[in-house]
Amino acid sequence: MKALSQKRRHPFAFVALLLLGLLLTGGLYAAATTVNQAQASNTPDGFSSEQVEEGERLFVANCASCHGMNAEGSDAGPSLVGVGAASVEFQVGTGRMPMQMQGPQAQQKPPQFNEEQTSQLAAYVASLGAGPGIPDDEWLDVDQGDPARGGELFRINCAMCHNAAGAGGALTEGKYAPSLHGVDEVHIYTAMTTGPQNMPVFNDANIPPEDKRDIIAFLKTYEQQGSPGGFSLGFLGPVSEGLLIWTLGLALLIGSMVWLTSRSS
Amino acid sequence: MAEHGNGDSTAVVKAGEGASNGYAIDNPGLPPHRPRLADVDEKAAKRSERQVAALFIVSIIGTLMFFVGYFAIARMDQFDDYFEGMSALRVQNTLIGVGTALAMLGIGLGIVHWAKTLMPDHEVTEARKPLRTEADRAEAEKIVTDVVEETQIKRRPLLRNTMIAAALLAPLPAVVVFRDLDRTADFGVERMRHSLWDEGVRLVRDPTGTPIRAADLTIGSAMHVIPENLREVSGHGDRLAEKAKAVVLIMRLNPDDLHEPTPGRENWSHEGIIACSKVCTHVGCPVALYERHTHHLLCPCHQSTFDASEEFKVTFGPAGRALPQLPITVDDEGFLIARSDFTEPVGPTYWERGHTDPEGDFPA
């Protein structure tokens, strides 16, 4: 120690310190980048590293302004670490993301990315952290599902918000549960596993994949069979039926009263 | 009664002929009779006749449509394919409904059109009868006084009093008979205070009845829950009645989002998992519209909104009290169980409910 303190004022001490500092910074940086690379090479199941890279490029260009450069979230959008590929499949696949404008909830619109780009984005988001994945085709095959059982599960878990016929309904402060008619099987499934917007999560521990398939089978059967009573009036029940009878029905009644009491020409 | 128009009359005042009779405005009388097209034009009359006949034929077609729908369309159960059966059912329902409507409407519209265009259209005036005559009133009064006199009810108060007592007592057996229609031990308001939940009763999924581990619920999850002992209740009606009182919604919030619990409720939740009665405290609709980010629970009937993060207090709407919270914990095997029954009656207010809210904000 004494020797070191004596050499403190040596002319080359400054150069040695500088070298040491540079080496440390460089070494740490190298270590940090290899850690980063290690993360990036941790490609999620079912995706290639090219997809992750391409997805990151798309993400930075289209999503980062709200979700942050590393998907860490900001005031304008939540963190996407751990939301999984299923979230991307639902949000981007139904056109809800990228969001057109801030509002009570994201609106459905024509998808802004094609299937290839969507799965690239899904690959990138899935690489950020473990989350619900995209379901196997086996769980989307409605022919293997039991619509009657699915109907019972639907009425207990889903019908209070989405309407007994899946026609959707109003929630609080401008939010709403959308109609489920014409929604792709994979989007129904991923909505259950991820709980988009304010929808609760129905994970596999709550509703196993077989039960999810039954629910999808019920919805598809309902969609295909149509309304046995004639006009469905949007399956909205007393709302649309009441509107019809209070406007058209009453107009007809008043019209026939006028006709009954008028003199013939 | 006097007739006007086709038959002549002297009693009816015609337009412009009314006398003033001391009133400020002359009696304008009836408007002049105007003959209809069918009265003066034989072609118009023929046209009306054809229109009425056409309406009757519409009715006949409607009745035939009903029979086609009822007998000619194959029944739903005669199809092998479910969807073909459903579309046949739709055609059948439409034919039966539209056919019946046309059958009734055709007759009704036809008869009215017939009466309006072809039947005689003379106006009729009926003078108003006097509302009350003194003679009628006196006669009615005499009947009442005669009855009171003849029964001697004023002179013999013993008769009157015993009769009143008998009439008051006579309906009482009905009360006893109706009350004993339900002979279960917990008859009365006490039954509404208790549900199947009790200390150690497992929370199970509705409808499958499988128990729930705390780890099964991720943050943002919601699950519809019944008590495990519900399946031990025999009798479909009893089971439904018990289920109606015991239905519970559980959800997992980020524990940081939960507000500080009120004293006595500190251990009612488990790692952000909270449970509440699904029966609205307003009029008892099922409250299950849960929004995971706002933590709102919305009742679909009257839009009462409850905040799950603040012990389900009312934030909007007509509900008077917070949803009752079910105290929960986990057992040795890691399954969710109830700590006790609800600490207050679930559902809407009733007369004997009593005060249960700690601050006494709301009357019983």
Contacts between the chains, C-beta under 8 A, distances in Angstrom:
chain1	res1	chain2	res2	distance
A	152	B	207	6.0
A	153	B	207	7.6
A	156	B	206	5.4
A	156	B	207	6.0
A	156	B	224	5.2
A	157	B	224	6.0
A	160	B	286	6.7
A	160	B	288	4.2
A	160	B	289	5.3
A	160	B	300	6.6
A	161	B	288	7.9
A	161	B	289	5.0
A	169	B	289	8.0
A	169	B	300	7.3
A	171	B	289	6.1
A	171	B	291	6.0
A	171	B	296	7.6
A	171	B	298	5.9
A	172	B	291	6.7
A	172	B	294	6.9
A	172	B	296	4.8
A	172	B	298	5.2
A	172	B	303	7.8
A	172	B	305	5.5
A	172	B	316	7.4
A	173	B	294	7.4
A	173	B	296	7.9
A	175	B	291	6.6
A	175	B	294	7.9
A	177	B	289	7.8
A	195	B	220	5.1
A	195	B	221	7.6
A	195	B	292	5.9
A	197	B	293	7.5
A	198	B	291	3.7
A	198	B	292	5.5
A	198	B	293	5.2
A	198	B	294	6.3
A	198	B	296	8.0
A	199	B	292	6.8
A	200	B	220	6.0
A	200	B	221	6.0
A	200	B	222	3.5
A	200	B	251	6.6
A	200	B	290	5.4
A	200	B	292	4.9
A	201	B	218	5.6
A	201	B	219	7.8
A	201	B	220	4.4
A	201	B	221	4.5
A	201	B	222	7.6
A	201	B	292	7.1
A	202	B	221	7.1
A	202	B	222	7.8
A	203	B	216	7.4
A	203	B	217	7.9
A	203	B	218	5.5
A	203	B	221	6.1
A	205	B	213	7.4
A	205	B	215	7.3
A	205	B	216	3.6
A	205	B	217	7.5
A	206	B	205	7.4
A	206	B	216	6.2
A	206	B	217	7.2
A	206	B	221	6.1
A	206	B	223	5.4
A	221	B	82	8.0
A	224	B	83	5.8
A	225	B	82	7.3
A	225	B	83	5.9
A	225	B	86	4.4
A	226	B	86	6.8
A	226	B	87	7.2
A	226	B	90	6.6
A	227	B	90	7.2
A	228	B	86	5.9
A	228	B	89	5.0
A	228	B	90	5.4
A	228	B	93	6.4
A	229	B	90	7.6
A	229	B	93	5.7
A	230	B	90	6.7
A	230	B	93	6.1
A	230	B	94	5.3
A	230	B	97	6.9
A	259	B	112	7.8
A	260	B	112	6.2
A	263	B	34	7.8
A	263	B	36	7.6
A	263	B	116	7.7
A	263	B	121	7.9
A	264	B	36	5.0
A	264	B	37	7.6
A	264	B	38	7.3
A	264	B	116	4.4
A	264	B	117	4.8
A	264	B	121	7.6
A	265	B	36	6.7
A	265	B	37	5.8
